[in-house]
Amino acid sequence: MLKPFIDPLSDQHTAWLTVAMASTLAGNFTVLGSIANLIVVQRAAASRVEISFWDYFRVGAPLTIISLAIGTLWLWL
């Protein structure tokens, strides 16, 4: 889907790596960022394990920041 936007760029390799990194950030950041997250939360609730938005966010926000920092440094090198 993004190929028409990436093809004209001079550094396609870096562009694709950036797209790959960005596509995972929403799922890491909040429970609502990925359908897979919602499925896991629903399945956990069926087993009487509660994962709230804020429980997930407490772990997801720092993880996303760390991923952004490492990914940005890696893409610059």
N, C-alpha and C positions, 0 to 999 in steps of 0.2 A: 504494500500500500504506500509506503514511503519512498519506494525506489525512484519514482519520477523526481522527487525532491533531492535525493542523494546523488543520482547520476551526474548532474551538472557540476557538482562540487569537485574541487581539485584534490582534496584528501578524503576519498570515499571511505577508506579503512577507519580513520578516526571518526568520521561521521556515523558510521554503523556502530562503532563501539559506544559512542555517545547515546545513540538511540537505544541500544541494549541496556545501558546503565539507567537511563531515564525511565525506561518502561517498567523497571522493577521498583522504583522509588515509592510510588503511591501505595503499592501493596505492603511495603515495609513501614510506611509512615502511619497509616491508620487501618483499623479493621474494615472500614468501608472502601478502602483502596483496591480491593481485589475480591472477586466472587469466591475465590478459594478460601480467603479469610472468613467470609460469612458462613461458608459451609462448615468450616472447622468449628467456629463459635456455636453454630446450631447443633452440630454433632456433640460437642462438649456439653452443651446445655441438656441434651437428651440423657447424658450420663451424670447429670447433676453437678457439672463443673461450670461455674460461671466465669466468663471472660468479658469484662465490661469494656466499653470504648476506652475509658481512661487507663485500665489495666494494660491494654494493648498499646496505647499511646505512650505510656511510661517507658516501655521497651522500644517501641517502634520509632519514636522521635530521635533518641540518641543514635540508634542504629542507622537511621536515614542520614543523619548529619555525618556520622563516621564514614558511611558509604560514599556520600558526596565528596568529602574531603579526600579520601583515598582515591576515588575514581578521577577526580579533577587533577590531583597530583600525577597520577599514572598517565592520564591523557596528555599532560604537558611534557612529560619526559620523552 
